[in-house]
Amino acid sequence: MPNRLENEKSPYLLQHKDNPVNWYPWCDEAFRKAEEEDKPVFLSIGYSTCHWCHVMAHESFEDETVAKLLNRGYVSIKVDREERPDIDAVYMSVCQAVTGSGGWPLTIVMTAKQKPFFAGTYFPRGRQYGRPGLVDILEDILDLWENRREELLRDGEEITAAINRKNMTGRDKGGNKSSERQIIKKAYHIFAQQFDPEWGGFGSAPKFPSPHNLLFLMKYAKEEQIPDALRMAEITLSAMAKGGIHDQIGGGFSRYSTDERWLVPHFEKMLYDNALLLLAYLKAYQITGKEEYADTARHTADYILRELTDELGGFFCGQDADSDGVEGKYYVFTPEEVKSVLGEAAGEEFCNQYGISGKGNFEGKSIPNRIDQDQSKADNAAKEDREKLYQYRMARTSLHKDDKILLSWNAWMIQALARAGTALKDKRYSKAAEKAQHFIKTHMTDGDNRLYLRYRDKEAAHKGQLEDYAVYALALLELYHTTFQVNYLSDAVLRAQQMITFFEDDEAGGYYINASDAGQLIARPKEMYDGAIPSGNSVAAMVLQRLALLTGDMYWQKAAVRQLEFCAGEIQDYPAGYSFTLLAMAEAVYPHKELVCCVSGEVSEELKSRLAAGGMNVLVKNEENADELAECAPFTAEYPVPREGEMFYLCENGACKAPVSDWRTL
């Protein structure tokens, strides 16, 4: 019989609905039951495309012995970390504090008051290789619960107090405070020390793409005129594009590489990785003009439109690493397979180009990776062959797809596709970005104009959190920058205002993950670290700084200063871990240009393209949008619209130039 997860919408929770474990979703009923029956709570957090979550599920949660132990002695709760990042953040901080590391699946045991006293990640069913087994752990905890409960309760109180102290850090930390420029410079030197000059990336295996690190280095190279910073980004981007982490057949990138060469990935593909990588490759193309970056960007964007896009316009979370229960099975080939699809001669050539051999590079088979250094040659010669192999691969086996739609991840992809439409001059991408925004506005916004976090199967659920408001506001600003439709700017202002109202910590600075009117947990966390995804605090800093520059409004200027001061205090010890915050700082401290373009009549596509590509903060005013624009940026009310043509008002670093009517003069 299915357990209480059968009515949930999360693909991850539904994967566990037929477990013999009597799972509850996170709900008041579960904690009431634990209180009434005097039982500890077993909390398991994961996500649907997590390989080790699958392993633990098959080993333990489908096992009758484990299930009987959990059902007898515990109340068991399953949480999808992608649907409830606030819960995940609280208990991941517990795991990191207790064990020194973290990851998924996340395993927590706690009281009915949600206070944790045990934390870990994956555990095998039984003891192996010196690692304790889940059965042993569960039995030992029940013994302690029965005979030494005071110790567990004391641990729970101490751990809860510790993570709350951690969340109280803020702008009044005292001590020596580095300037923003010093922090930015320090981060660059850390990246330079950790850089792998042969294969790119930072540190040793496993290697994560961390595209926001590369975006920071490209920004630093431009502003400080340091070619080595751009070189680090280029070596990394080129190596990843050639490696197995990049799906050479179907496009898109896997989550990380298990080796230093970007050859053997952990095969799951996530929407956010591909959105951020798309932004990085587009930026590299805009800076260098190299077609290899544009080609990789197209390959990635086309993958998203083809495989991760809902018919209503939203974007799905990702695809699993496993096929038929085997990690990577979907992606690997033998030479015989390739030749059976392409023919002997073409197959031999393709195998030579993409490193497919009889010996193999992954468990006896080969992950395609580009051997030819000239990407355009490889692409031109193998485009049709790759399409044939893609169709063959689709028919051979399939991947599980996590088809829920998360607002913040969708907002990252909206930014990336909006920029791709401009940089690659392909309206397919721009239209997809606008359609996704319309989906959010239509299906993920409630009657009070607040945001929902998740949509699936015709249901929007869970109150939007900091990342949803911050990243969505940034996406709206990107849409405004590429279309100059003032409704996007108005909506960005609204979301940023809601972000301040519901999430800012007025006393210590910074922004909490969950809203002030949301159901509260044992701690109200703030996250700063820019890991796989930039933190909500980093993005909030970027949004506020851009609004300050665009609108000239002191309200946004003060909010940006507050947030950047908070961020500076938090990141100064190890700034390389906060690269998106560094990007926000860079927009504040380096030279910047603001342009008001007053236009008679409609804005031409040619002018839009020029304005979007000009590297400036741009506002466009005509008779039709003048009133709405003035509500967002009051100073524009004084700017006259010419009877014909355009008039450009340029300001640079706080100093305004004389207006000009000719683009070339501008």
C-alpha positions in Angstrom: 0.0 0.0 0.0 1.2 3.5 -0.7 2.2 5.7 2.2 1.3 9.3 2.9 3.4 10.6 0.0 1.0 9.3 -2.6 -0.9 12.6 -2.8 2.3 14.8 -3.1 3.4 16.5 -6.3 7.1 16.3 -5.9 8.7 13.6 -8.2 11.2 12.8 -5.4 8.4 12.2 -2.8 6.4 10.2 -5.3 9.5 8.0 -5.9 9.0 6.9 -2.2 5.2 6.6 -2.1 5.4 2.8 -2.4 8.2 2.3 0.2 7.2 0.1 3.2 8.4 3.0 5.3 5.4 5.0 6.6 6.6 8.3 5.3 5.0 11.6 6.0 5.7 14.8 4.1 6.8 17.7 6.3 3.6 18.6 8.1 2.2 19.4 11.5 0.5 16.0 11.7 3.8 14.2 11.7 5.2 16.2 14.6 2.0 15.9 16.5 2.2 12.1 16.1 5.8 12.1 17.3 4.8 14.1 20.4 1.8 11.9 21.2 3.6 8.6 20.7 6.8 9.8 22.3 9.0 9.0 19.3 12.0 10.7 17.7 11.6 12.0 14.1 13.6 10.5 11.3 14.1 13.1 8.6 15.5 12.2 5.1 16.1 15.0 2.6 17.1 14.5 -1.0 16.0 15.2 -4.6 14.8 13.1 -7.5 18.0 13.2 -9.7 20.3 12.4 -6.8 22.3 9.1 -7.4 23.1 8.3 -3.8 19.5 9.1 -2.8 18.4 6.3 -5.2 21.1 4.0 -3.7 19.9 4.6 -0.1 16.3 4.2 -1.2 16.9 0.8 -2.8 19.2 -0.5 -0.1 17.2 0.7 3.0 13.9 2.4 2.4 12.6 -0.5 0.2 13.9 -3.0 2.8 11.3 -4.6 5.1 13.6 -4.8 8.1 14.6 -1.1 7.9 10.9 -0.2 7.4 9.8 -2.2 10.4 12.4 -0.5 12.6 11.5 3.0 11.4 7.7 2.4 11.6 8.0 0.9 15.1 10.4 3.4 16.7 10.2 6.6 14.7 8.0 9.0 12.8 9.6 9.3 9.3 9.5 12.4 7.2 10.6 12.9 3.6 11.6 16.3 2.2 12.4 17.3 -1.4 15.3 19.8 -0.9 14.3 21.6 -4.1 10.8 22.3 -2.9 11.8 23.2 0.7 15.3 24.8 0.5 14.6 26.5 3.9 14.3 23.1 5.7 17.3 21.8 3.8 19.4 24.9 4.7 18.6 24.5 8.4 19.4 20.9 8.7 22.3 21.0 6.3 23.9 23.6 8.6 23.4 21.1 11.4 25.1 18.3 9.5 28.0 20.5 8.6 28.4 21.7 12.2 28.2 18.1 13.6 30.2 16.2 11.0 32.3 18.8 9.2 30.7 18.0 5.8 27.3 17.7 4.1 25.5 16.4 1.0 22.5 14.4 0.0 20.8 12.3 1.0 20.7 14.2 4.2 19.9 12.1 7.3 18.7 13.7 10.5 17.2 12.4 13.7 15.4 15.0 15.9 12.8 15.6 18.6 9.1 16.3 18.0 10.2 20.0 18.6 12.3 19.7 15.5 15.6 19.9 17.5 18.2 17.6 15.9 20.6 15.4 17.8 22.0 13.2 15.0 23.1 14.1 11.5 24.8 12.4 8.5 24.4 11.8 4.8 24.3 8.4 3.0 24.4 5.3 5.2 24.5 1.7 3.8 21.9 -0.7 5.2 24.5 -2.6 7.2 28.0 -1.8 8.3 30.6 -1.8 5.6 34.1 -0.5 5.0 34.2 0.9 8.5 31.0 2.9 7.8 28.1 2.4 10.3 25.0 0.8 8.9 21.6 2.5 9.0 20.1 -0.5 11.0 22.8 -0.2 13.6 22.3 3.6 13.9 18.5 3.3 14.2 18.8 0.6 16.9 21.5 2.5 18.9 19.4 5.8 18.8 16.3 4.0 20.1 18.4 2.5 22.9 19.6 6.0 23.8 16.1 7.4 23.5 14.9 4.8 26.0 17.8 4.9 28.5 19.8 8.2 28.1 17.3 10.6 26.6 18.6 13.5 28.6 21.8 13.4 26.7 20.0 13.5 23.3 17.8 16.4 24.4 20.8 18.3 25.7 22.6 17.8 22.3 19.4 19.0 20.5 19.3 22.2 22.5 23.0 22.9 22.1 23.0 22.2 18.3 19.9 24.4 17.9 21.4 27.2 19.9 24.7 27.0 17.9 23.0 27.3 14.5 20.9 30.2 15.7 24.1 32.0 16.9 25.6 31.4 13.5 22.6 33.1 11.9 23.0 36.2 14.1 26.1 37.4 12.4 25.8 40.8 10.7 27.1 44.3 10.0 28.2 44.9 13.6 30.9 42.2 13.6 33.6 44.8 14.3 37.3 44.3 13.7 39.3 45.4 10.6 37.0 45.6 7.6 38.5 45.4 4.1 37.3 47.8 1.4 35.3 46.3 -1.5 38.2 46.7 -3.9 40.6 44.9 -1.5 38.1 42.1 -1.2 37.8 41.7 -4.9 41.5 41.7 -5.4 42.0 39.1 -2.6 39.5 36.9 -4.3 41.3 37.1 -7.6 44.6 36.0 -6.0 42.9 33.1 -4.3 41.5 31.9 -7.7 44.9 32.4 -9.3 46.5 30.2 -6.6 43.9 27.4 -7.0 43.8 27.4 -10.8 44.6 24.3 -12.8 46.6 25.7 -15.8 46.3 22.5 -17.8 42.7 21.6 -17.5 41.1 24.7 -16.1 38.9 24.9 -13.0 40.1 25.3 -9.4 41.5 22.8 -7.1 41.6 19.1 -7.7 38.9 16.5 -8.5 36.0 16.5 -8.2 35.6 19.7 -10.2 32.4 21.8 -10.3 31.8 24.2 -13.2 30.9 27.1 -10.8 30.2 29.4 -13.7 29.8 32.5 -11.5 33.5 32.2 -10.6 34.2 32.5 -14.4 31.8 35.4 -14.8 33.7 37.2 -11.9 37.1 36.5 -13.5 35.9 37.9 -16.9 34.6 41.0 -15.2 37.8 41.4 -13.2 39.9 41.0 -16.4 37.9 43.8 -18.1 37.9 46.3 -15.2 41.5 45.7 -14.0 43.0 45.0 -17.5 44.5 41.7 -16.3 44.6 39.2 -19.2 45.4 36.3 -16.9 42.0 36.5 -15.3 40.4 36.1 -18.7 42.8 33.3 -19.6 41.7 31.3 -16.5 38.1 31.6 -17.6 38.8 30.7 -21.2 40.9 27.7 -20.4 38.2 26.4 -18.1 35.3 27.1 -20.6 37.2 25.5 -23.5 38.2 22.4 -21.5 34.6 21.9 -20.2 33.2 22.3 -23.7 35.5 19.5 -25.0 35.0 17.2 -22.1 32.5 14.5 -21.2 30.8 16.9 -18.7 29.4 18.5 -21.8 26.9 16.1 -23.5 28.6 16.1 -27.0 25.6 14.3 -28.5 22.5 16.0 -27.0 23.8 19.3 -25.5 23.8 20.5 -22.0 26.2 19.9 -19.1 26.3 17.5 -16.2 26.5 18.6 -12.7 30.3 18.1 -12.0 33.3 16.1 -13.1 34.7 13.3 -11.0 38.2 13.8 -12.5 40.4 16.8 -13.2 40.0 16.6 -17.0 36.2 17.2 -17.1 36.0 13.8 -18.7 33.9 11.6 -16.4 30.9 13.5 -15.0 28.4 12.7 -12.3 25.8 12.4 -15.1 22.8 14.2 -13.7 21.9 17.4 -15.5 20.4 20.3 -13.6 18.6 23.3 -15.0 20.5 25.9 -12.8 23.9 24.6 -13.9 23.0 24.9 -17.6 21.5 28.4 -17.1 24.6 29.7 -15.3 26.9 28.0 -17.8 24.9 29.5 -20.7 25.5 32.9 -19.1 29.2 32.2 -18.9 29.6 31.0 -22.5 27.6 34.0 -23.7 29.8 36.4 -21.8 33.0 34.8 -23.1 31.6 35.1 -26.7 30.7 38.7 -26.2 34.2 39.5 -24.9 36.3 37.5 -27.3 34.1 37.0 -30.3 35.2 33.3 -30.5 32.6 31.1 -32.2 33.4 28.1 -30.1 31.7 29.8 -27.1 28.7 30.8 -29.2 28.5 27.2 -30.5 28.5 25.8 -27.0 25.9 28.3 -25.9 23.6 27.3 -28.8 24.1 23.6 -28.0 23.2 24.3 -24.4 20.2 26.5 -25.1 18.8 24.1 -27.7 19.1 21.3 -25.2 17.0 23.3 -22.7 14.3 24.1 -25.3 14.2 20.5 -26.6 14.3 18.5 -23.3 13.6 20.6 -20.3 10.8 22.9 -21.5 7.1 22.5 -20.6 4.5 23.2 -23.2 3.2 26.1 -21.0 6.6 27.7 -21.0 8.2 26.7 -17.7 11.4 24.8 -17.4 11.9 21.4 -15.7 14.4 20.8 -12.9 16.7 18.3 -14.6 17.4 14.7 -15.7 18.7 11.8 -13.7 22.2 10.3 -13.8 20.8 6.7 -14.0 19.1 4.8 -16.7 17.6 1.4 -16.0 19.3 1.7 -12.6 22.8 2.1 -14.0 24.7 5.4 -13.7 25.7 6.9 -17.1 24.2 4.1 -19.2 22.3 6.6 -21.3 25.5 8.5 -22.3 28.1 5.9 -23.2 28.9 4.1 -26.5 31.0 1.4 -27.9 32.7 1.7 -31.3 30.4 -1.1 -32.6 27.3 0.8 -31.6 28.5 4.0 -33.3 29.3 2.1 -36.5 26.0 0.3 -36.5 24.3 3.7 -36.6 26.6 5.7 -38.8 28.2 3.0 -41.0 31.8 1.8 -41.0 33.6 4.8 -42.4 31.6 7.6 -40.8 31.5 5.7 -37.6 35.3 5.3 -37.5 35.7 9.0 -38.1 33.3 9.9 -35.4 35.0 7.6 -32.9 38.3 9.2 -33.7 36.8 12.7 -33.2 35.0 11.9 -30.0 37.4 9.5 -28.2 35.3 6.4 -28.5 37.5 3.3 -28.3 37.3 -0.4 -27.6 39.1 0.1 -24.3 36.6 2.8 -23.2 37.0 5.6 -20.7 34.1 4.7 -18.3 33.5 1.1 -17.2 34.4 -0.5 -20.5 32.5 2.0 -22.7 33.2 5.5 -23.8 31.8 8.9 -22.8 32.1 11.0 -26.0 34.6 13.9 -25.6 36.0 16.1 -28.3 39.5 15.1 -29.4 39.7 17.5 -32.3 40.9 20.9 -31.1 38.9 22.8 -33.8 35.3 22.8 -32.7 33.9 24.2 -35.9 35.5 21.4 -37.9 34.2 18.8 -35.5 30.7 20.4 -35.5 30.5 20.8 -39.3 31.7 17.2 -39.9 29.7 15.5 -37.3 26.4 17.5 -36.9 24.3 15.0 -38.8 26.1 12.1 -37.2 25.4 13.5 -33.7 21.7 13.9 -34.6 21.6 10.2 -35.7 23.3 9.1 -32.5 21.0 11.3 -30.4 17.9 9.6 -31.9 19.5 6.2 -31.4 20.3 7.0 -27.8 16.8 8.2 -27.1 15.4 4.9 -28.4 18.0 2.8 -26.7 17.2 3.8 -23.1 15.6 6.8 -21.3 16.3 9.2 -18.5 14.1 10.0 -15.6 13.1 13.7 -15.8 12.2 15.8 -12.7 9.4 17.7 -14.2 8.5 20.1 -11.4 9.1 23.8 -12.1 11.0 25.8 -9.6 10.7 29.5 -9.7 14.2 30.6 -8.9 15.8 28.0 -11.3 13.4 29.2 -14.0 14.4 32.8 -13.4 18.1 31.9 -14.0 17.1 30.3 -17.3 15.0 33.3 -18.2 18.1 35.5 -17.8 20.2 33.2 -19.8 17.8 32.8 -22.7 17.0 36.5 -22.8 20.7 37.2 -23.1 21.2 34.4 -25.6 18.5 35.9 -27.9 20.4 39.2 -28.0 24.0 37.8 -28.1 23.3 35.0 -30.6 20.6 37.0 -32.6 18.1 34.2 -32.3 14.6 35.1 -31.3 13.7 31.6 -30.4 15.6 32.1 -27.1 14.1 35.5 -26.4 10.6 34.2 -27.0 11.2 31.2 -24.7 12.4 33.6 -21.9 9.3 35.8 -22.3 7.0 32.8 -22.4 8.6 31.4 -19.2 8.1 34.8 -17.4 4.4 34.8 -18.5 4.1 31.3 -17.1 5.4 32.5 -13.7 3.1 35.5 -13.7 0.1 33.3 -14.7 0.7 30.1 -12.7 3.1 30.9 -9.9 1.7 34.1 -8.5 -1.2 34.1 -5.9 -4.1 36.5 -5.4 -2.0 38.8 -3.2 0.7 39.0 -6.0 3.1 36.9 -3.9 5.2 34.2 -5.5 5.0 30.4 -5.2 8.2 28.3 -5.1 7.1 25.2 -7.1 4.6 24.2 -9.8 3.8 20.7 -10.9 0.7 18.9 -12.3 -1.4 22.0 -12.3 -0.6 22.9 -8.7 1.5 25.8 -7.4 2.7 25.3 -3.9 5.0 26.6 -1.1 5.5 30.3 -0.4 8.3 31.9 -2.4 11.6 32.3 -0.6 14.4 34.8 -0.9 15.9 33.2 -4.0 12.6 33.3 -5.8 12.1 37.0 -5.3 15.8 38.0 -5.8 16.5 35.8 -8.9 13.1 36.6 -10.4 13.7 40.3 -10.0 17.1 39.9 -11.7 15.5 38.0 -14.5 12.9 40.8 -15.0 15.7 43.4 -15.1 17.4 41.2 -17.8 14.1 41.0 -19.8 13.8 44.8 -19.5 17.4 45.2 -20.7 16.7 43.1 -23.8 13.2 44.3 -24.7 12.8 47.7 -23.0 9.2 46.9 -22.2 8.7 48.9 -19.0 6.3 46.4 -17.5 9.3 44.2 -16.8 11.0 47.0 -14.9 7.8 47.8 -12.9 7.5 44.1 -11.9 11.2 44.0 -11.0 10.7 47.0 -8.7 7.7 45.3 -7.1 9.6 42.0 -6.5 12.6 43.9 -5.0 10.2 45.8 -2.7 8.6 42.6 -1.5 12.1 41.2 -1.0 13.0 44.0 1.4 9.6 43.9 3.2 9.5 40.2 3.8 13.1 39.0 4.0 15.5 41.8 5.2 17.0 41.6 8.7 16.5 45.2 9.9 18.8 44.7 12.8 21.9 42.6 11.8 21.6 43.2 8.0 21.3 40.8 5.1 18.3 38.7 4.1 16.7 35.6 5.5 15.9 32.6 3.4 12.2 32.5 4.4 9.7 35.3 4.7 8.7 36.9 7.9 5.1 35.7 7.5 6.1 32.1 6.6 5.9 29.2 9.0 9.1 29.4 11.1 11.5 26.5 11.7 13.9 26.1 14.7 16.2 28.7 13.0 15.7 31.4 10.4 18.8 30.9 8.3 20.7 33.4 6.1 22.8 32.0 3.3 25.8 33.8 1.8 28.0 31.1 0.2 27.8 30.9 -3.6 28.0 27.2 -4.1 26.4 25.4 -7.1 23.9 28.3 -7.2 24.6 31.9 -6.1 23.0 32.6 -2.7 19.9 34.7 -2.3 21.9 37.3 -0.5 24.4 37.6 -3.4 21.6 38.0 -5.9 19.8 40.5 -3.6 22.9 42.7 -3.7 23.0 42.6 -7.5 19.3 43.5 -7.8 19.5 46.4 -5.4 22.7 47.7 -7.0 21.2 47.6 -10.5 18.0 49.3 -9.4 20.1 52.0 -7.7 22.0 52.7 -10.9 19.0 52.4 -13.2 16.4 54.5 -11.2 18.6 57.1 -9.5 16.3 56.6 -6.5 17.9 57.0 -3.0 15.6 54.3 -1.6 17.4 51.7 -3.8 20.8 53.3 -3.2 20.4 53.0 0.5 19.2 49.4 0.3 22.1 48.5 -2.0 24.6 50.1 0.4 23.2 48.3 3.4 23.4 45.0 1.6 26.8 45.4 0.2 28.2 46.5 3.6 26.6 43.3 5.1 28.1 41.2 2.3 31.6 42.7 2.7 31.6 41.9 6.4 30.6 38.3 5.7 32.9 37.4 2.9 36.2 39.2 3.6 37.9 36.2 5.2 37.5 34.0 2.1 36.0 36.1 -0.7 36.6 33.4 -3.4 33.6 31.5 -2.0 31.2 34.4 -2.8 31.9 35.1 -6.5 28.3 36.4 -7.3 28.6 38.8 -4.4 31.9 40.0 -5.9 30.1 40.6 -9.2 27.5 42.8 -7.4 30.4 44.7 -5.6 32.1 45.1 -9.0 29.1 46.8 -10.4 29.2 49.3 -7.5 32.9 50.1 -7.4 34.0 50.0 -11.0 33.2 52.6 -13.7 29.6 52.4 -14.9 27.5 54.2 -17.5 23.8 55.0 -17.4 21.9 56.0 -20.5 18.4 57.4 -21.0 17.2 57.0 -24.6 14.2 59.2 -25.5 12.6 58.0 -28.7 9.9 59.4 -30.9 7.4 56.5 -31.6 8.3 52.8 -31.5 11.8 51.6 -30.6 13.3 49.8 -33.6 14.7 46.3 -33.3 18.1 47.7 -34.5 18.2 50.3 -31.7 17.1 47.7 -29.1 20.0 45.5 -30.2 22.5 48.3 -30.0 21.3 49.4 -26.6 21.2 45.9 -25.2 24.8 45.1 -26.4 26.3 48.4 -25.3 27.4 47.5 -21.8 25.3 50.2 -20.2 22.4 50.5 -17.8 19.7 51.8 -20.2 16.2 53.3 -19.8 14.1 53.9 -22.9 11.4 56.5 -22.8 8.7 57.4 -25.4 5.3 59.0 -25.1 3.6 55.6 -24.6 5.6 54.5 -21.5 6.6 57.9 -20.0 4.2 57.7 -17.0 5.0 54.1 -16.0 8.7 54.7 -16.5 8.5 57.8 -14.2 7.0 55.6 -11.5 10.0 53.4 -11.5 12.6 56.1 -12.2 11.2 59.5 -11.2 14.0 61.5 -12.6 13.0 60.5 -16.2 9.9 62.7 -15.9 12.1 65.7 -16.8 13.5 64.2 -20.0 11.6 65.4 -23.1 10.7 63.0 -25.9 11.9 64.5 -29.3 9.4 65.2 -32.1 11.3 62.7 -34.2 14.4 60.5 -34.0 16.2 59.8 -30.7 18.0 61.8 -28.0 20.6 60.1 -25.8 21.4 61.3 -22.3 24.6 59.5 -21.1 26.0 59.6 -17.6 29.4 58.1 -16.6 30.5 57.5 -13.0 28.0 60.0 -11.7 28.9 62.8 -14.3 26.4 63.5 -17.1 27.4 64.4 -20.7 25.7 66.8 -23.0 22.8 65.0 -24.8 23.3 63.9 -28.4 20.9 62.8 -31.1 23.3 60.6 -33.2 24.3 57.0 -32.3 27.8 57.3 -33.7 28.4 60.4 -31.6 27.2 58.6 -28.6 
